[in-house]
Amino acid sequence: MTAPNDHDANPKHDRLRTDTLTSSVILLLGFTVVQRTIGLGRGVLFCRWMTPEALGEWEMVFSFLMLAAPLAVLGIPGSYGRYLEYYRKRGHLRTFLSRTFLWTVGCTVTVVVAISLAAKPFSRMLFGTPDQAMMVVGLAAVLAALIFHHTLTSLLAALRLFRVVSVMNFIQSGMFAAVGLGLLLAVPAASSVLAAYGIGCVAASVCALCYVWPGLAQTPKATDHLPTTAFWSRLFRFAFFVWLMNVLAHLFGVVDRYMLLHWSGMEPEVALEQIGHYHSSRIIPLLMISFCDLLGGTMIPHFAHDWEMGRRSSVSRSLKLAVKVTAIGMIAFAAAVIAFAPVLFNQILGGKYSAGLAVLPWTLSACLWYGLFTLLESYLFCAERTKLAATPLAGGLILNISLNLVLVPVLGLQGAVIATAVSTGVCVAALLLLSAKHGFTLDRGLLLACSLPAFVAFGANGLLIAAVVLTAAAIIPGTLFDRYERLTIHRVVGQAASRVRARLRRHTIAAEPAGLHT
């Protein structure tokens, strides 16, 4: 392998210089805020410029892409984060990358060809009619671009090149918004959005690959042979559960739309309109899921460090506090969304999505519960019980389908959203019980925090009740926060206040005339 000093001296290798944890978190937070702002504006304009039916078509297309991308490659790119460093230290990085790359290309080509050949059946599955076969062919091409984008993102994250990942995701989000809005002005259809999404994925991936390729190309060849059977056996054991988690999570997230399209008894055009309304109700709530994904990904390395150092009770305490504080923030977020919703739906969106406004509280509830789920599963990851983390999702998926079978024919969109919210809440409860069996300590405050999204489902009245309950729990000692958590909060707040005061003092002194200091 290349010596450290050679690596540093070579500017091509310097492009593979890893980022520190602190810089990674700052970069991800900064770019995520910008990306979500762009995404929110893009989503609002898509809703405003498209009909509910066209928006429903895009929702079905996007949901399928999110499901099919990890499904197609059987989770192999998801193994980069776990095994790239393992094989790099053993001098087999080039072998590892070439084998997984060929696997990904082979799977991608197979799936793209299969979808293209079966365009009419896929059109019937996605849109309730075989008439959209040409869009399905375009979808297959975009799927290839998305797999390329996801694979490269996984590789760069495994290399700890978070500065490149951040810029790459920013380019994809910006290109998608700019090209998508431009194409919608000409053709306000789901096909325009699909084309823009594919262009954004390709543009971002090509830019990132051009930056890192000189360094990757100089990866030294292995000096010894890496047995093929042992290699794939190790990867598939790990990748299977990554794949299973991805499939279950995405199936859980999209099953209600498919039930609306194929089980509600509505005509396909009407069902797609309802799915468009559903999409409009998810624009803002999905921001909380994105935040929790980022927060969970940031906390796991720190929790893993404490776990390996034997401080497992510290992991439990820290995670509990994070969940409680996040849940309280979720109530404030939900209150702001509910208060702003009439302006968004009636003025900004022109009153086209009244059904989306009607189901917004239940959509919020489901998204908030799913956000808590992503935080809570961190404990089982640290405990190396990844298999167990898939169990609540599997049970929740079965429950979601069962509730949809009963509620969708009767309540339509409302029934689908209620089914998803209830099954997500059950997933959170199941995850808590499984975690408790492996050392995670539960208390009244945590159970109260995890039940708060249930109040959100009942709109403004439910939020008022939640505020009263939270106020009472905060006043009564030991109900919401225990003594350790109160001290931690006071310390963190005090440190933050001290830093703010110190900065204000420095700025004040710097702004004063020089003569006043003498």
C-alpha positions in Angstrom: 0.0 0.0 0.0 1.0 3.6 -0.4 3.0 5.2 2.4 1.3 8.0 4.3 3.8 10.6 3.3 3.5 9.6 -0.4 -0.2 9.8 -0.1 0.0 13.3 1.3 2.5 14.5 -1.3 0.5 13.4 -4.3 -2.2 15.9 -5.2 -4.2 13.2 -6.9 -4.3 11.2 -3.7 -4.9 14.3 -1.7 -8.4 14.4 -3.3 -9.1 11.3 -1.2 -8.1 13.1 2.0 -10.6 12.1 4.6 -12.6 14.6 6.6 -12.7 14.8 10.3 -15.9 14.1 12.3 -16.3 17.7 13.2 -15.9 19.1 9.7 -18.2 16.3 8.4 -21.0 17.3 10.8 -20.6 21.0 10.0 -20.6 20.3 6.2 -23.6 18.0 6.4 -25.6 20.3 8.6 -24.9 23.3 6.5 -25.5 21.7 3.1 -28.6 19.9 4.5 -30.2 23.1 5.6 -29.6 24.6 2.1 -30.8 21.4 0.3 -34.0 21.2 2.4 -34.7 24.8 1.7 -34.3 24.2 -2.0 -36.3 21.0 -1.7 -39.2 22.8 0.1 -39.4 25.5 -2.5 -39.2 23.0 -5.3 -41.9 20.9 -3.7 -44.2 23.8 -3.3 -43.8 25.0 -6.9 -44.3 21.4 -8.2 -47.6 21.3 -6.3 -48.6 24.7 -7.6 -47.7 24.1 -11.2 -48.9 20.5 -11.6 -52.4 19.1 -11.4 -53.2 16.7 -8.6 -53.3 13.8 -11.0 -49.8 14.6 -12.5 -48.5 15.1 -9.0 -49.9 11.7 -8.0 -48.1 10.1 -11.0 -44.8 11.7 -9.9 -45.4 10.4 -6.3 -45.9 6.9 -7.6 -42.8 7.1 -9.8 -40.6 8.5 -7.1 -41.8 5.9 -4.6 -41.0 3.2 -7.0 -37.5 4.6 -7.6 -36.8 4.7 -3.9 -37.9 1.1 -3.5 -36.3 -0.3 -6.6 -32.8 1.3 -6.3 -31.6 -0.7 -3.2 -33.7 -3.7 -4.2 -32.0 -4.0 -7.6 -28.4 -4.3 -6.3 -29.2 -6.5 -3.3 -27.6 -4.1 -0.8 -24.0 -4.6 -2.0 -23.2 -0.8 -2.2 -24.5 -0.6 1.4 -21.5 -2.7 2.5 -19.0 0.0 1.5 -19.2 1.8 4.9 -18.5 -1.4 6.8 -15.9 -3.1 4.6 -14.0 -0.6 2.5 -11.6 0.2 5.2 -11.3 -3.5 6.1 -10.1 -4.3 2.5 -8.0 -1.2 2.1 -5.9 -2.0 5.2 -5.3 -5.5 3.7 -4.3 -4.1 0.3 -7.4 -5.4 -1.5 -9.2 -2.1 -2.1 -8.9 -2.3 -5.9 -10.3 -5.8 -5.8 -13.1 -4.9 -3.5 -14.1 -1.9 -5.7 -13.8 -3.7 -9.0 -15.9 -6.7 -7.9 -18.6 -4.7 -6.3 -18.7 -2.3 -9.2 -19.1 -5.2 -11.7 -21.9 -6.7 -9.5 -23.7 -3.3 -9.4 -23.4 -2.8 -13.1 -24.6 -6.3 -13.9 -27.6 -6.0 -11.5 -28.5 -2.6 -12.9 -28.5 -3.7 -16.5 -30.5 -6.7 -15.7 -33.2 -4.7 -13.9 -33.3 -1.9 -16.4 -33.8 -4.4 -19.3 -36.4 -6.3 -17.3 -38.5 -3.2 -16.6 -38.2 -2.0 -20.1 -39.4 -5.3 -21.5 -42.3 -5.4 -19.0 -43.2 -1.8 -19.5 -47.0 -2.3 -19.7 -47.3 -4.5 -16.6 -45.2 -2.0 -14.7 -47.4 0.8 -16.0 -50.5 -1.0 -14.8 -48.8 -1.4 -11.4 -47.7 2.2 -11.0 -50.6 4.1 -12.8 -53.5 1.6 -12.9 -53.3 1.6 -16.7 -51.0 0.2 -19.4 -51.0 3.4 -21.3 -47.9 4.9 -19.6 -45.4 2.3 -21.0 -43.1 5.0 -22.5 -42.8 6.7 -19.1 -41.9 3.4 -17.6 -39.0 3.0 -20.1 -37.9 6.5 -19.1 -38.2 5.5 -15.5 -35.9 2.5 -16.1 -33.2 4.8 -17.4 -33.6 7.2 -14.5 -33.4 4.2 -12.1 -29.9 3.4 -13.6 -28.9 7.0 -12.9 -30.2 6.8 -9.4 -28.3 3.6 -8.6 -25.1 5.2 -10.0 -25.7 8.2 -7.7 -26.5 6.1 -4.6 -23.5 3.8 -5.2 -21.1 6.7 -5.6 -22.5 8.4 -2.5 -22.0 5.2 -0.5 -18.4 4.9 -1.7 -17.6 8.6 -1.0 -19.1 8.3 2.5 -17.1 5.2 3.2 -14.0 7.1 2.1 -15.1 9.8 4.6 -15.1 12.4 1.8 -18.1 14.2 3.2 -17.1 17.5 1.6 -17.6 15.8 -1.8 -20.8 14.0 -0.7 -22.2 17.4 0.5 -21.4 19.2 -2.8 -22.6 16.2 -4.8 -26.0 16.2 -3.0 -26.2 20.0 -3.4 -25.6 19.8 -7.1 -28.3 17.1 -7.5 -30.8 19.0 -5.5 -30.1 22.3 -7.3 -30.1 20.7 -10.8 -33.3 18.8 -10.1 -35.0 22.1 -9.0 -33.7 24.2 -11.9 -34.2 21.7 -14.7 -37.5 20.5 -13.2 -39.1 23.9 -12.9 -37.8 24.8 -16.4 -39.3 21.7 -18.0 -42.6 22.1 -16.1 -43.0 25.5 -17.6 -43.0 23.8 -21.0 -44.7 20.5 -20.2 -46.5 20.4 -16.8 -46.4 16.6 -16.5 -44.8 13.9 -14.3 -42.5 13.0 -17.2 -40.8 16.4 -17.0 -40.1 16.0 -13.3 -38.8 12.4 -13.9 -36.4 13.7 -16.6 -35.1 16.5 -14.4 -34.5 14.0 -11.5 -32.4 11.8 -13.8 -30.5 14.8 -15.1 -29.7 15.9 -11.6 -28.5 12.5 -10.5 -26.2 12.1 -13.6 -24.8 15.7 -13.3 -24.0 15.4 -9.6 -22.5 11.9 -10.0 -20.3 12.9 -13.0 -18.9 15.9 -11.2 -18.1 13.9 -8.1 -16.5 11.1 -10.1 -14.3 13.5 -12.1 -13.0 14.9 -8.8 -12.2 11.5 -7.1 -11.2 9.4 -10.1 -7.6 10.5 -10.3 -7.1 9.3 -6.8 -9.1 6.1 -7.2 -7.3 5.2 -10.4 -3.9 5.1 -8.6 -5.2 2.6 -6.0 -2.4 -0.1 -5.9 -3.1 -3.6 -7.2 -3.2 -6.4 -4.6 -0.1 -8.4 -4.2 -2.0 -11.6 -3.2 -5.2 -13.3 -4.4 -8.5 -12.6 -2.5 -10.6 -15.8 -2.5 -13.8 -15.2 -4.3 -16.0 -17.5 -2.2 -14.9 -16.0 1.1 -15.2 -12.5 -0.3 -18.8 -12.8 -1.4 -19.8 -14.8 1.6 -18.7 -12.1 3.9 -20.3 -9.3 1.9 -23.6 -11.1 1.4 -24.0 -11.9 5.1 -23.8 -8.2 5.9 -25.5 -6.8 2.8 -28.5 -9.0 3.2 -29.7 -7.3 6.4 -28.9 -3.9 4.9 -31.0 -4.9 1.9 -33.8 -6.2 4.1 -33.9 -3.0 6.2 -34.0 -0.9 3.0 -36.7 -3.0 1.4 -38.9 -3.1 4.5 -38.5 0.6 5.2 -39.4 1.6 1.6 -42.3 -0.9 1.4 -43.6 0.4 4.6 -43.4 4.0 3.2 -45.1 3.3 -0.1 -47.7 0.6 0.6 -50.5 3.1 1.3 -50.2 4.7 -2.1 -50.4 1.3 -3.9 -53.4 0.4 -1.8 -55.1 3.6 -2.7 -54.5 2.9 -6.4 -55.4 -0.7 -6.5 -57.8 -1.3 -3.5 -59.9 1.8 -3.1 -62.3 1.0 -5.9 -61.6 4.4 -7.5 -60.8 5.0 -11.1 -57.0 5.3 -11.7 -57.3 9.0 -12.5 -59.2 9.7 -9.3 -56.9 7.5 -7.2 -53.8 9.4 -8.7 -55.5 12.7 -7.8 -55.8 11.5 -4.2 -52.2 10.4 -4.2 -51.3 13.9 -5.4 -53.2 15.3 -2.4 -51.3 13.0 -0.2 -48.0 14.2 -1.7 -48.9 17.8 -0.9 -49.6 16.9 2.8 -46.1 15.3 3.1 -44.0 18.2 1.8 -43.3 19.9 5.1 -43.6 16.8 7.5 -40.9 15.0 5.6 -38.5 17.7 6.8 -38.7 16.2 10.3 -37.8 12.8 9.0 -34.8 14.3 7.2 -33.7 16.0 10.4 -34.0 12.8 12.4 -32.0 10.9 9.8 -29.2 13.4 10.0 -29.3 13.5 13.8 -29.3 9.8 14.1 -26.4 9.4 11.6 -24.4 12.0 13.6 -25.1 10.4 17.0 -24.3 6.8 16.1 -20.5 7.2 15.8 -20.4 8.8 19.3 -22.7 6.1 20.7 -20.6 3.4 19.1 -17.5 4.8 20.7 -19.1 4.9 24.2 -20.4 1.4 23.6 -17.0 0.0 22.8 -15.5 1.8 25.8 -18.0 -0.1 28.0 -20.1 3.0 28.8 -23.4 1.3 27.7 -25.5 3.0 30.3 -24.3 6.4 28.9 -25.5 5.4 25.5 -29.0 4.7 26.9 -29.1 7.9 28.9 -27.9 10.1 26.0 -30.3 8.5 23.5 -33.2 8.9 25.9 -32.4 12.6 26.4 -32.1 13.1 22.6 -35.4 11.5 22.0 -37.2 13.5 24.7 -35.8 16.8 23.5 -36.5 16.0 19.8 -40.1 15.0 20.7 -40.7 18.3 22.4 -39.2 20.1 19.4 -41.6 18.0 17.2 -44.6 19.4 19.0 -43.4 22.9 18.4 -42.7 22.0 14.7 -46.2 20.5 14.4 -47.8 23.5 15.9 -46.1 25.8 13.4 -47.1 23.6 10.5 -50.7 23.4 11.6 -50.9 27.2 12.1 -49.2 27.8 8.7 -51.1 25.1 6.8 -54.2 27.3 5.7 -51.9 29.9 4.2 -49.8 27.2 2.4 -52.8 25.2 1.0 -55.3 28.0 0.4 -53.1 30.9 -0.8 -49.7 29.5 -1.9 -51.1 26.3 -3.5 -54.2 28.0 -4.7 -56.7 25.8 -2.9 -56.0 22.8 -5.2 -55.2 20.4 -2.4 -58.1 20.6 0.1 -57.9 16.8 0.7 -54.2 17.2 1.5 -55.0 19.9 4.1 -57.6 17.6 5.6 -55.2 14.7 6.2 -52.2 16.9 7.2 -52.5 16.2 11.0 -52.4 12.4 10.4 -49.5 12.8 7.9 -47.7 14.8 10.5 -48.3 12.2 13.2 -46.9 9.4 10.9 -43.8 11.4 10.0 -43.0 12.4 13.5 -43.3 8.8 14.7 -41.1 7.6 11.9 -38.5 10.3 12.9 -38.5 8.9 16.4 -38.1 5.4 15.0 -34.9 6.4 13.2 -33.4 7.8 16.4 -34.4 4.9 18.6 -33.0 2.2 16.2 -29.5 3.6 17.0 -29.4 1.6 20.2 -29.9 -1.7 18.4 -27.3 -0.8 15.9 -24.8 -0.1 18.6 -25.8 -3.4 20.3 -25.1 -5.1 17.0 -28.7 -6.3 16.9 -29.4 -5.1 13.3 -31.6 -8.1 12.7 -33.9 -7.1 15.5 -34.3 -3.6 14.1 -36.0 -5.1 11.0 -38.6 -6.9 13.1 -40.7 -3.9 14.0 -40.7 -2.8 10.3 -41.8 -6.2 9.2 -44.6 -6.3 11.7 -45.6 -2.7 11.0 -45.7 -3.5 7.3 -48.1 -6.4 7.9 -50.3 -4.2 10.1 -50.2 -1.3 7.6 -51.4 -3.6 4.8 -54.1 -5.1 7.1 -55.4 -1.7 8.1 -55.4 -0.4 4.6 -57.4 -3.4 3.4 -60.1 -2.4 5.9 -59.9 1.4 5.9 -59.1 2.4 2.3 -62.4 1.1 0.7 -64.4 3.0 3.4 -62.4 6.2 4.0 -60.2 6.5 0.9 -57.2 8.8 1.4 -58.1 9.4 5.1 -58.1 5.6 5.7 -54.7 5.2 4.1 -53.1 7.9 6.1 -54.6 6.7 9.4 -53.4 3.2 8.7 -49.8 4.5 8.1 -49.8 6.6 11.2 -51.2 3.9 13.5 -48.8 1.2 12.1 -45.8 3.6 12.5 -46.8 4.2 16.2 -46.9 0.5 16.7 -43.4 0.2 15.1 -42.1 2.7 17.7 -43.6 0.8 20.6 -42.2 -2.6 19.3 -38.8 -1.0 18.9 -38.9 0.3 22.5 -39.7 -3.2 23.8 -37.0 -4.9 21.8 -34.4 -2.3 22.9 -35.4 -2.7 26.5 -34.7 -6.4 26.3 -31.1 -5.6 25.4 -30.4 -3.0 28.1 -32.1 0.2 27.0 -33.8 1.7 30.0 -37.4 3.0 29.7 -39.0 5.6 31.9 -42.2 7.6 32.1 -40.7 10.6 30.4 -39.5 8.5 27.4 -42.9 6.8 27.0 -44.6 10.2 27.2 -42.3 11.7 24.6 -42.9 8.7 22.2 -46.7 9.1 22.6 -46.7 12.8 21.7 -47.3 12.3 17.9 -50.7 10.7 18.8 -51.9 14.1 20.0 -50.7 15.7 16.7 -53.2 13.5 14.7 -56.1 15.5 16.2 -54.9 18.8 14.9 -55.0 22.1 16.9 -57.0 20.6 19.8 -54.7 17.7 20.1 -51.7 20.0 20.2 -53.3 22.1 22.9 -53.7 18.9 25.0 -50.1 17.9 24.3 -48.9 21.3 25.4 -50.8 21.0 28.7 -49.5 17.5 29.3 -45.9 18.6 28.6 -46.2 21.6 30.9 -47.5 19.5 33.7 -44.9 16.8 33.2 -42.1 19.4 33.1 -43.3 20.9 36.4 -43.6 17.6 38.3 -40.0 16.5 39.1 -39.0 13.1 37.6 -42.0 12.9 35.2 -40.5 14.1 32.0 -36.8 14.6 32.8 -34.9 12.8 35.5 -32.2 14.5 37.6 -29.3 13.5 35.3 -31.2 14.9 32.3 -32.1 18.2 34.0 -28.5 18.7 35.0 -27.3 17.9 31.5 -29.8 20.4 29.9 -28.8 23.1 32.4 -25.1 22.5 31.7 -25.6 22.6 27.9 -27.8 25.6 28.0 -25.4 27.4 30.4 -22.4 26.6 28.2 -24.2 27.9 25.1 -25.2 31.1 26.9 -21.7 31.6 28.1 -20.3 31.3 24.6 -22.9 33.8 23.3 -22.1 36.3 26.0 -18.3 35.9 25.3 -18.8 36.5 21.6 -21.0 39.5 22.3 -18.4 40.9 24.7 -15.6 40.5 22.1 -17.7 42.2 19.4 -18.5 45.0 21.8 -14.9 45.5 22.7 -13.8 45.4 19.1 -16.4 48.0 18.1 -15.4 50.5 20.9 -12.9 53.3 20.0 -9.3 52.4 20.7 -9.1 55.3 23.3 -11.7 53.7 25.6 -9.5 50.7 26.3 -6.6 52.7 27.7 
